[in-house]
Amino acid sequence: MRRMRCVKIVATLGPASNDHATIRALFEAGADVFRLNMSHGSHADIAARHAIVRQVEAETGKPIAILADLQGPKLRVGAFASGATELEEGNRFRLDLDPAPGESHRVCLPHPEIFAALEPGSTLLVNDGKIRLRVEECGPEFAETTVMVGGTISDRKGVNVPDVVLPVAALSEKDKADLDFACELGVEWLALSFVQRAADVTEARERAAGRALLIAKIEKPSALTEFDEILAAADGIMIARGDLGVELPVESVPPIQKRLIRKARSAAKPVIVATQMLESMITSPMPTRAEVSDVATAIYEGADAVMLSAESAAGNYPIDAVSTMDRVARQVESDPTYRDIIVASRVMQRSSVADGIVAAAREIAETTDIRAICCFTESGHTVNLVARERPSVPIIALTSVPGVARRLCLIWGTHTVITDEPVSRFKEAVLSAVRAARRDGFAESEHQIVVTAGLPFNVPGSTNILRVAPCEERLIFRSDPE
């Protein structure tokens, strides 16, 4: 099954998409990656969804990536004696460690690590930023605040602390258990929440021990301060615009999104744009015009993937949401302006032989009648480099490692093919590439493709050869070396 677009679609599974028929329909509608939200559902629920995705993969013969999204530490106030209270602007309100039920003047905040980091003048945001508190006095067990923006505060509402780095590990005890469970299931990607520093990614990588690649979710202002270090430590990023929009002025999120996409692309690492992309489709079969423009903007900017959350997990129209995103993507990518923007934002990287090979492959494909760039890969690194170039022709990734093929389903413009066994000679590689290109509808016998590989074969990171190959097998036997 060939997608007629380059950007990938990540669809979250949940109560609205639990069964085989719906998950199969989501894949056929355009989902390339399925997200398992570890914040919701038991391990048994997660395992059942994982098994269905693998069943769909076996039925369709097309690799499918699975991303497990870890919850991260949740900072919440305690309960109130009456269930809720009203905070009025200008009034004082106390947060402390006392577990007694909250009243109109105070509530428990059972997180001493927050009090340890606060300073007078710090801001506390409650209930997705709807309530804003300014810290006047604070100590190891309390914070006296002034209500800057009031409203109703109720039991266990979330708390954000935007202007300090909290001494909180990105992996809670629940996250550690979830990470181990997801890796045992065999997911390809892990999304790490509450990332504040590169060390958070390093800790998760040590625990994952190579069993899955890591996506750092950028949702904290402190992550922006250390973004370059976080990007270097991670295998990809997710721009979690919902939390960013709570902790930062909402008008700052679009330029941040554009900047992070360019940096991730320059580093040859995938970037997912997430949160509220087609939010209205949770309850409506049609998106708003603004939502369509939002999805289109992420695609024009060169994102590797756009993500659906509640739209596919809990909404009334999960399949319609995926179909809509697919149609928007195909329409945008058919616009000549799209190629102009993609080319203009290309960053030249020439620090290795592999960089030169993939740049040459893209240039050859764009100046001659080439139908695809075919990459043989054991680790996926070469495919990431080719995708960074954003070529105007499809990328066909060929690998004998199923896990690598699945991981590459997240990468821009990539069609993944699992080969029967590792190749040992370059002629075998060319033949395999030609057959895949013809079988999957990328080329006919009269066309040509570009093939990249590394000699010796099956050594990760050794890309050092490029060949323009005819798609007629008898011509390959005449012209290609052993």
N, C-alpha and C positions, 0 to 999 in steps of 0.2 A: 504494500500500500504506500503510495507516494503522496506526500503533502505538496500542494502547489503554493507553498509560501516558505519563507526562511525563518521568521520568528516562530518560536515554540509556544505552546499553550500548556500551562500548568493548571490542572483542575483538582480542587480539594474534594475528597470523599467524606461523606457523612450520612446522616439519617435519610437524606433525600437521594442518596446514591450508594446504597448498600448492597444491592442485588446484582446478579450477573447481567441481567438484561440491560439495566441502566448503565453499568460500567462499560459494557460492550458498546452501547449506543454513544456514550461519551467519547470513547476512543474513535469510533467511526465518524463522529461529528467533528473531531479535530484534536482531542486531547493527546498530547505527546508525553506528558509526565503527570503522574497521579501523586497528590500530596496527602499524606496521612498526618492529621493534626493530633499530636500526642496530648493536647490539652483536653480532648474530649474522647470518651469511650475507653473501655477496658482493653487490656492487652489481648483478650480473646476477640474483641471487636476489630482491633487493628489487624490481628493475624488473619481474620476471615476476609477482610478487604484486600489484604496483600495477596492471599491465595486466589481470589477472584481475578485480580489483575494478571497474575501469572497464568491463569487459565485462559484469559483473553489473549495474552501474548502467544500462548501455544496454539490457539485456534487460528490466529491471524498470521502467524509466522513473522511478525514485526516486533523488534525489541521495544520494550516500554520501560521507561525509568520510573522509579518510585522514590519520593522524597519524604522523609520523616521529619516533621517540624517539632522540635522540642519546645516545651512550654516556657522554660525559664522561671526564675524566681518571681513570685507574685506578691506584690506589696499591697496590703489592704488594711483598712481600718477594721476595728472590731464591730460588735453588735450594739444597737441602741435599745434602751429599755422600752421604748415605744415603737421600735422598728425604723424610725426616721425622725429627723428634726430639721428645722429651717434655720439656715445661717443667714444673717442679715449683714449687709455691707457696713463696715466700720466697727462691728462688734469684735470682741476678743473670743478666741476659741483655743482650747488647750488639747494637745495630743500627748499621751503619756503611756507608760507601760502597765498601768493599773487595769487588770482584766474586768473590773466592774462594768456593767452595761453603761453605755454612753448616755449623756444628757444634752441639753441645749448648749451647755458651755464647755463640754469636753467629750472625748472618746478615746478608747484604747488604740494605740498604734503599736502592735506587737513586733516591732522591728528595731531593736536597739542599735543596729548598724546604721539606721537612718539618723538617729539622734547623734551618733558619733561623728557623722559627717556634716551636720547642719552648722550654719553660722548665722548670726543676726543678718537679716536682709535676704536670706535664701527664700526661694519660692517653693511652695507645695501645691500640687494640682490634684484635685480629687474628682473622681467620676469623669474620666476622659477630658479633664481640663475645664469642666463646667463650673467648678468651684476653685477659686484661687486664694491661697493663704500666704501671707508674708510673715516670716519668722521674726519676732521681736526679741525674744529671749529663748535660750535653749541650754540644755544640759544633757548628761548621759541618759536621763530617763524621761525627759519631757521637752516640749517645745510650746512656748506661748506665741500665738499668732494673731494677726489682725486679718479679718475677712476683707479681701479686696474685691472679690466677686462672689456674691452669695448665691444661695439656692438650696435645694433639698439634698441633704446627705442622709443616706440610709445604710443598712447593714452591709459590711464587707465590700464597700466600694474601693476601687483601685486608687492607689496613690502614685503619682509621678513626682520625681525630684529632678528637674531639668538642669539646674545650674551647679550641681556638685557631682563628683565621681564617688559613687557609693562603694564601700568596702564589702561588696556582695559578689560572690562567685557566680559566673554565668550558669554553671551547672548546679542545680539543687539536687538533693538526694533523689527526688522523683526523676529528674532529668537523667541522672546517672543510670538509674534502673531502666528508664525508657530507651536511653542510648544503647545499652547492652542488649535489650530486647530487640530493638530495631535492627541492630547489626546481626544478631543471630537469625532474624528473619531473612536478611540478605538485601536490605535496601541499598540503593546506589548513592543516595545523597542524604546528608543530615543538615537541617537548618538549625542554627544555634541562636537562641534568643538572648536578649539582654547583654549583648556584647558591648563592653565599654573600652576594652584594650586588647592588644594583640595576644596578651597572655591568656585571655579567655579562650581564644581559638586554639592556642597551643595545648591548653589543658584538655580540651575536647579531642584534639587530634591524638594525644597520647592515649586517651581512653579508647578511642575508636580503633587505634592500632592498625590502620590501613584497611579496615573492613568497609569503609564508606568514605566518600569525599565530603568536605565541609563547606557549607554555605553560611557566611556570617550575615546575620540580619542587622541592617543598619537602621536602628530605631531610637538611639540615644544621642544627644548632642555630643557627649564625650567620645562616641565612636567616630564622629566627624573630625574631631580634633586629632585623633590617631588613625585616620582612615588609611593612609598609605601603609602604615605598619600592619593594620588589620588585613588589608587587601593582600599584602605579601604573605601573610600567615595562612590565609584561607584559600580554598579552591574556587570560590565564587562568592558573590554577594547577592543579597536580597534587599531592595529598597522598600522598607516597611513604612509606607507613607502615613499610615494611621497614627502610629505612636510618634513619628517625627512631627506630625501636624499638631499633636497635643503638646509636646515639649518645646516646640519652636513656633515662631509666628508662621501661620499657614502660608503667607505669601512667600516665605523663604524656601518652601519645599520644591516648587518647580525648578528653580535654578540649581538646587542641590541635586535633584534627580538627574538633570542634564550633565552636571559635572561628574557625578559618580559613574554614570554610564560610560562616559568617555574614558575615565581613568581605568575602569574595569576592562574595557575593550583594549586599551593600550597595553594592559598587562596580560592580554590573551586569556582572560578568565570570564566565565559567564556571569551575566547580571540579570536578575529577575525583578521586574517592577510589579509591586503587589499593593493590595488594599483598595477596596471601593472602586474597582475599575468599572464594573457594571452593577453597582449596588442596587439600583432600582429593579433589576431583574430578579431579585429575591421574591418580589410579589407581582411583578408585571412581565408580560411576555415580550415587551419592547423596552429597550434602554432609552435613556434621555439622549438628546443630541450632544450635551456636554460630556456625557460618559463616552460616547463614541469618539469624540474629539480627544478625550483623555487617552484612550487606548491607542488611537492613531498617533498621538504625540510620542508615546513611548516607542512605537515602532519606527517612526521617522528618526528618532534619536539613536536607533541602532541597538535597542535592548535585545538580549538573547531570547527572553521569554516574558510573557505577561501572564498574570496569575488570577484565577478566580478563587474566592474563599467561600463565603456563605452562599454565593450565587449557585455554586454547584453542590455544596455540602448540605445546605438546609433550605434552599429556595424552592419555589414552586415550579421553576422552569430550568432545571439544570442543563438539559440537553440544548435548549434554545440559547442559553447563555454561551455555551461552547460554540455552537453554530454561528452565533452573532460575532463572537470574537474572531472566528475563522474567516468570516466574510469580510470583516473590517480589515484584517491583516492582508488578505489577498487584494483587496481594493487599493490599499495604501501602497503595497509593493508593486502594483502595476502602474503607479503614477510616476512619470518621468522625473518629477521633482524628488521622489524618494531616492533614486540613484544619485542625483546631484548632491543631496544632503549627505548621503553615506560616503561618497567619494571625498567630499570636502572635509569631512571629519576624520578621514583616515590619518593615522599616525604612523610614520615610517619607522620601522624597527629593523636594524641591520647589525645585530651583535653576535650572530652565530651563522654557521652554515645552513642550519634549518631555516632561519629567518630568510636567508637569501633564496633558498629553494622555494619556499611558499610564496614569496613575493614574485619570483619569476613565474611560478605557476599561474598566479593571478594575472600578471601582465600578458602572458601568452594567451590565456583564455579570453582576455578582453580585446586582443588585437587580431585574433584568428577565429576561425569557425570551430571552436571547441565546445562540446556539449556538457562536460562535467570535469571536475577535478577529483581524482580518485586517490585516496590516501590509505596505504597499509600502515597499521598502527598496532602496537602492543600495549601502549599506555594511554593513548588518546592525545598526547601532547601535540603531535604534528597537526591533528585536526583542529585543536584550539588555535594554533598559529595560523592555519589557513582561514579559519573563521574570523580571526582578527582583521584579515585583509578585506573581509566582506566582498568576495568576488561576485561577479554578475552571473555566474553559472553555479549550479548545484555542487555541493560537496558530498561525495560518496565515501564514507568511512568503512573500510573493510578490516575486520579483526577476527581472530579465532577465539577471542576471549569474550564470552557472553556478558560478563559484568561490565567490561569496557564498552561494548556496543550499547548497553543500556544507559550507561553514564552519558554517552555522547548524544542521547536523545534530547538533552537539554541545550545543546550547542547550536547556535544560529546556523541555518542553512544546511544542516547536516542530515543526510540520509544514511542510516546505519545498516550494515550487512554483516551477518555472522558467517564467516567462511568455515568450511568443514574441518580444516586443519591448517596449521601454520604452513606458509609457503617457504620453500628452501632455495628457489631460483627465481631470478627476476622475470624470466619468461612466464613462469607459473603465475606470478603476481599480475602481469599484464593481461594474461588470458582471463584470470579470475575477475579483474576489474572490468574488462570488456563484456564478459558474460553478465555481470551484475548490472552494468549500465544498460545493456540491451533488454535484459529480462524485466527490469523495473521501469522501463519506458523513458529512459534519459537519452538514449541514442539509438540510431539504426546502423545498419552495416556500412553505409556510405559516410558516416560521421567519424570524428576523431575525439579522443579524450586525452587529458593529461594524467599521468600516473606518477605519484611520488612514493618513495620507499627508502628504506635504509639498508645498506650493506655493511656488515653481515646482517641477515634477516633475524627477526625476533629478538633484537636488542633494543630496548626502549631508549628513545632519544637519539637515534643514530641516523635520522633522515639526511640523506646525502646524494640522492639521485632523482632525476626528473626525466620523463620521456613522454613525447607526444606519440600516441599510439592510434593506429587505425582500428576501427571497430569490425573489421573483416578478419576473421581468425587466420585465414590462409596468408594474409599479408603480414600478420605478426610473425608467423613461422619464417617468412622470407627475410624480415628486416630486423628482428630483435635479437640481441645477443643472449647467450645463456645467462 
